[in-house]
Amino acid sequence: MAVDGNEATAGETARTEQSFMALPDRTEDKQEPFATCLEEVVQILGLAVAPEPQPGGPLTWEHRARAALREACRQGMDLSEAAFDALVKAAVHDPNPSFNRGFIEPALNAFGHSRVQSALLGYLRTGTDLERAGAARAWYWSALPLRMPLVRAKSPGFTGQAESDDDSAVVAEWNEAALREFVSNEHLDVRRCILPGLSLRKSSYPPELHALVEAAVAMARSHPDDYIRHRVEHQVGD
């Protein structure tokens, strides 16, 4: 198939996508905090999840809990402030960087982008290293369009679905905080998880942060971790 300079064949697109190394698994096994977070989500949202018939099957229960949350979103529900906190916390602690979307999306639809992104920014700034890494993974989903019209917020004086809001200020705060955290925090999981969503173009930052961008690029290029050295070359800019 002929293509011009602005088009690519499906094969070329696939090769480009495959050129990215997958985000490695976390260096620490912290499944227990997530299990506690998931139990809180089930309890606060009143999800119907049967207990395990016998010990030894936590993953089976986890899968059923995730499925129950998806079904509740499809059927529709009103989320309280406690539900918001539980969903964001579960997203941050979820070890799966794809399945964490299941907690972020209902929170977005009920409370809006700025509210969710501000909560994730709080974890990035003041959380443990585990939470900082988890917040960076969850941030990936925080700009999703609102596609769950039956998932709404329930709070004093208001019950309804969030509308698209201007989150540019929070995004700018996140970008600066993530850049500073990437440079200053030596924890491997934190750096690995921040990097895929980190702009390394000076044009994305005010002039006073350009030197920090250069420091981030230099550090990543000389880092002993293969993933970080690989990923930075796909993100360097002007």
C-alpha positions in Angstrom: 0.0 0.0 0.0 1.4 3.4 -1.0 1.7 6.0 1.7 2.8 9.6 1.8 4.9 11.3 4.3 2.0 11.8 6.8 0.7 8.2 6.7 2.0 4.9 7.9 1.0 1.3 7.1 -0.6 -0.8 9.8 2.7 -2.8 10.0 4.7 0.3 10.6 2.3 1.4 13.3 2.5 -2.0 15.0 6.3 -1.9 14.9 6.3 1.5 16.5 4.0 0.3 19.3 6.1 -2.8 19.8 9.3 -0.7 20.2 8.3 0.3 23.7 9.4 -1.9 26.5 6.6 -2.9 28.8 6.5 -1.4 32.3 8.3 -3.9 34.6 6.5 -5.4 37.5 7.0 -3.7 40.8 10.2 -4.5 42.7 8.2 -5.0 45.9 5.2 -7.4 46.3 2.6 -5.3 48.1 -0.6 -7.2 47.3 -1.9 -7.1 50.8 -2.5 -3.3 50.9 -4.5 -3.5 47.7 -6.6 -6.4 49.0 -7.5 -4.2 52.0 -8.4 -1.3 49.6 -10.5 -3.6 47.5 -12.4 -4.8 50.5 -13.1 -1.2 51.4 -14.5 -0.5 47.9 -16.8 -3.5 48.1 -18.0 -2.5 51.6 -18.6 1.2 50.9 -20.2 0.8 47.5 -22.3 -2.2 48.8 -21.1 -4.5 46.0 -22.5 -8.0 46.0 -19.4 -10.2 46.1 -19.7 -13.6 47.6 -16.9 -14.7 50.0 -14.5 -17.4 49.0 -16.0 -20.8 49.5 -12.7 -22.0 51.0 -9.3 -20.4 51.8 -6.6 -20.1 49.2 -8.4 -18.2 46.4 -7.8 -14.5 46.9 -7.3 -13.8 43.1 -10.7 -15.4 42.4 -12.4 -13.1 44.9 -10.4 -10.1 43.4 -11.7 -10.9 40.0 -15.3 -11.2 41.2 -15.0 -7.9 43.0 -13.7 -6.1 39.9 -16.5 -7.6 37.9 -19.1 -6.5 40.5 -17.7 -2.9 40.3 -18.0 -2.9 36.5 -21.5 -4.2 36.7 -22.5 -1.5 39.2 -21.1 1.1 36.9 -23.2 -0.3 34.1 -26.3 -0.4 36.2 -25.7 3.1 37.7 -24.9 4.3 41.2 -24.5 7.4 43.3 -21.0 7.8 44.9 -20.4 9.3 48.3 -17.3 11.2 49.4 -16.2 8.0 51.1 -16.6 6.1 47.9 -14.5 8.6 46.1 -11.7 8.2 48.6 -11.9 4.4 48.5 -11.8 4.3 44.7 -8.8 6.6 44.3 -7.0 4.7 47.1 -7.6 1.4 45.4 -6.4 2.8 42.1 -3.2 3.9 43.7 -2.5 0.6 45.3 -3.7 -1.6 42.4 -0.6 -3.5 41.2 -2.0 -3.8 37.7 -1.4 -0.7 35.6 -4.3 -1.6 33.3 -7.0 -2.8 35.7 -6.6 0.4 37.9 -8.7 2.1 35.3 -11.7 0.3 36.8 -11.4 2.5 39.9 -10.4 5.8 38.3 -13.2 5.8 35.6 -16.2 5.8 38.0 -14.5 8.5 40.2 -13.9 10.6 37.1 -17.5 10.4 35.9 -19.0 11.2 39.3 -16.5 13.9 40.5 -14.7 15.2 37.5 -11.2 15.3 36.1 -9.8 18.1 38.4 -11.0 16.4 41.6 -9.5 13.0 40.7 -6.2 14.5 39.4 -5.9 16.7 42.5 -6.2 13.6 44.7 -3.6 11.8 42.7 -1.3 14.8 42.9 -1.7 14.6 46.7 -0.5 11.0 46.7 2.5 12.0 44.5 3.5 14.8 46.8 3.0 13.3 50.2 2.4 9.5 49.8 4.8 6.6 50.4 7.0 5.6 47.5 4.5 2.8 46.8 1.7 5.3 46.6 3.8 7.8 44.5 4.4 5.0 42.0 0.8 4.0 42.1 -0.4 7.6 41.6 1.8 7.9 38.5 0.3 4.7 37.1 -3.3 5.8 37.8 -2.6 9.3 36.3 -2.5 7.7 32.9 -6.3 7.2 33.0 -7.1 10.5 34.6 -8.0 12.3 31.3 -10.5 9.7 30.0 -13.7 11.1 28.6 -16.8 10.8 30.7 -18.7 7.8 29.4 -20.6 6.5 32.4 -23.7 8.7 32.5 -25.3 6.6 35.3 -22.4 7.0 37.7 -23.0 10.2 39.7 -21.8 12.0 42.8 -24.0 12.1 45.9 -23.1 14.9 48.3 -25.0 17.5 50.4 -26.8 19.8 48.0 -25.8 18.0 44.8 -26.5 14.6 43.2 -25.5 14.3 39.6 -22.8 13.5 37.1 -19.6 15.6 36.7 -19.2 17.8 33.7 -16.0 18.2 31.7 -14.0 20.7 33.6 -10.8 22.8 33.0 -8.0 20.7 34.5 -5.1 22.6 33.0 -3.9 24.1 36.3 -3.8 20.7 38.0 -2.0 19.2 35.0 0.6 21.9 35.1 1.1 21.2 38.9 1.3 17.5 38.2 3.9 17.9 35.5 6.2 20.0 37.7 5.8 17.8 40.7 6.4 14.6 38.6 9.5 16.2 37.1 10.9 17.1 40.5 10.0 13.7 42.0 11.6 11.8 39.1 14.9 13.7 39.6 15.0 13.6 43.4 13.5 10.3 44.3 15.8 7.3 43.7 13.2 4.6 44.3 13.2 2.5 41.2 9.5 1.9 41.0 8.8 5.6 41.4 11.1 6.5 38.5 9.8 3.7 36.3 6.2 4.7 36.8 6.6 8.4 36.5 8.7 8.3 33.3 6.1 7.1 30.7 3.8 10.1 31.5 6.6 12.6 32.0 7.1 15.3 29.3 10.9 15.8 28.7 10.4 18.7 26.4 11.6 22.1 27.7 8.6 23.7 25.9 6.3 22.0 28.3 7.7 23.9 31.3 8.5 27.5 32.3 12.1 28.6 31.8 13.0 28.2 35.4 12.5 24.4 35.1 14.5 23.9 31.9 17.7 23.0 33.8 15.7 20.4 35.7 14.5 18.8 32.4 18.1 18.5 31.3 19.0 16.9 34.6 16.2 14.4 34.2 17.3 13.4 30.7 20.9 13.1 31.7 20.0 11.0 34.8 17.7 8.7 32.8 20.2 8.1 30.0 22.9 7.1 32.5 20.6 5.1 34.8 21.5 1.4 35.5 17.9 0.3 34.8 17.3 -0.9 31.2 13.7 0.2 31.1 14.5 3.8 32.1 17.4 4.1 29.6 15.2 2.7 26.9 12.1 4.8 27.6 13.8 8.1 27.9 15.0 7.9 24.3 11.4 7.9 23.1 10.5 11.0 25.1 13.4 13.5 24.7 12.4 16.6 22.9 13.5 20.2 22.4 
